[in-house]
Amino acid sequence: MIRTFSLLVLAALLQSPPPTVRTVVKGAMSGVEARREVVIRSAADWAALWKEHGVRDPLPAVDFSREMLVGVFLGVRNTTGYGVEIVRAVGNGGVMTVQYVEASPGRDAITAQVLTAPYHLAAMPKHDGEVRFQKVEK
């Protein structure tokens, strides 16, 4: 019994903490009009996505020798009140799962009738394996 408990405690201590996810840019209006999940591992791909994103701000710096970018674009929505937030990344073997939460206006919400395209782009430690995205509830 004590041996089993000791092994469980040791296994818990040896597990690495979940990777830190750092917001690079997040907002309600993107030039990316279709729903999309992205993994960016190079400066060239980042520059191409930034151009498609259509923001005139300078390209945010990312150190691709240590980091990669993950992002979720919700696509065009007909009103305000929509949003997306990458909340965490969870590693399991060779697979990294990026978890995100979507927000939408409530049934009785008063929203502006204007097109939006919510997005969230975040940097996290480089992972060479498979990356999956999972919508989660808050």
C-alpha positions in Angstrom: 0.0 0.0 0.0 2.7 2.5 1.0 4.8 1.4 -2.1 1.8 2.1 -4.4 1.2 5.5 -2.8 4.9 6.3 -3.1 4.9 5.4 -6.8 1.8 7.6 -7.4 3.4 10.5 -5.7 6.7 10.0 -7.7 4.8 9.8 -11.0 2.9 13.1 -10.1 6.2 14.8 -9.3 7.8 13.7 -12.6 5.0 15.0 -14.8 6.0 18.3 -16.4 3.7 21.3 -15.9 1.4 22.2 -18.7 3.1 24.6 -21.3 2.6 28.3 -20.8 0.4 29.9 -23.3 1.1 33.6 -24.0 -1.4 35.8 -25.9 0.3 37.5 -28.9 -2.8 39.1 -30.3 -6.5 38.8 -29.7 -9.5 40.7 -31.0 -12.9 40.9 -32.7 -11.9 41.7 -36.3 -9.6 39.6 -38.5 -9.2 39.5 -42.2 -9.4 35.7 -41.9 -13.0 35.2 -42.9 -13.3 31.4 -42.6 -13.3 29.4 -39.4 -9.8 28.1 -38.9 -7.3 26.6 -36.4 -3.7 27.3 -37.1 -0.2 26.1 -36.0 2.6 28.3 -37.1 6.2 27.1 -36.7 8.2 29.5 -38.9 8.7 33.2 -39.4 7.7 33.0 -43.0 4.4 31.3 -42.2 3.8 33.9 -39.5 4.4 36.8 -41.9 2.0 35.2 -44.5 -0.7 34.7 -41.9 -0.2 38.2 -40.5 -0.7 39.6 -44.1 -3.9 37.5 -44.5 -5.0 38.7 -41.1 -5.0 42.2 -42.5 -3.8 44.2 -39.5 -1.6 47.2 -40.2 0.2 46.9 -36.9 3.8 45.7 -37.0 4.3 41.9 -37.0 4.6 40.8 -33.3 7.9 39.2 -32.5 8.0 35.4 -31.9 11.2 33.4 -31.3 10.5 30.4 -33.5 13.7 28.7 -32.2 11.9 28.2 -28.9 8.2 28.9 -29.6 5.4 28.3 -32.0 2.1 30.0 -32.5 -1.3 28.5 -32.3 -4.5 30.3 -33.2 -8.2 30.0 -33.5 -10.2 32.2 -36.0 -14.0 31.9 -35.6 -14.8 33.3 -39.1 -17.2 36.1 -39.9 -20.2 36.6 -37.5 -23.2 38.9 -38.1 -23.1 40.7 -34.7 -20.9 41.6 -31.8 -20.8 39.5 -28.7 -18.7 36.6 -30.1 -15.2 35.8 -29.0 -12.6 33.1 -28.6 -9.9 32.5 -26.0 -7.2 29.9 -25.9 -7.1 28.8 -22.3 -4.5 26.1 -22.1 -2.4 23.5 -23.8 -2.2 19.9 -22.5 0.5 17.5 -23.6 -0.2 13.8 -23.7 2.6 11.7 -25.2 3.5 13.2 -28.6 0.2 15.1 -29.0 -0.4 18.6 -27.8 -4.0 19.6 -27.4 -4.8 23.3 -27.5 -8.0 24.0 -25.6 -10.1 27.1 -26.3 -13.4 28.6 -25.2 -15.9 30.2 -27.6 -18.3 33.0 -26.4 -21.5 34.0 -28.1 -24.2 36.5 -27.3 -27.0 35.3 -25.1 -30.4 34.7 -26.5 -31.7 38.0 -25.2 -28.5 40.0 -25.7 -28.7 43.3 -27.4 -25.8 43.4 -30.0 -24.7 45.7 -32.7 -25.5 44.5 -36.2 -22.0 44.7 -37.5 -19.7 42.0 -39.0 -17.0 40.7 -36.7 -14.4 37.9 -37.1 -13.0 37.0 -33.6 -9.6 35.5 -33.2 -6.9 34.6 -30.7 -3.2 33.9 -31.5 -1.0 32.7 -28.8 2.7 31.6 -28.4 3.7 28.5 -26.5 6.8 26.4 -26.2 7.8 24.7 -29.5 6.3 21.2 -30.0 7.4 19.2 -33.0 4.6 16.6 -32.7 0.9 16.6 -33.6 -1.2 19.6 -32.4 -4.9 19.2 -31.9 -7.6 21.8 -31.0 -10.4 21.1 -28.6 -13.3 23.4 -27.8 -14.1 23.3 -24.1 -16.6 24.8 -21.8 -15.5 27.5 -19.5 
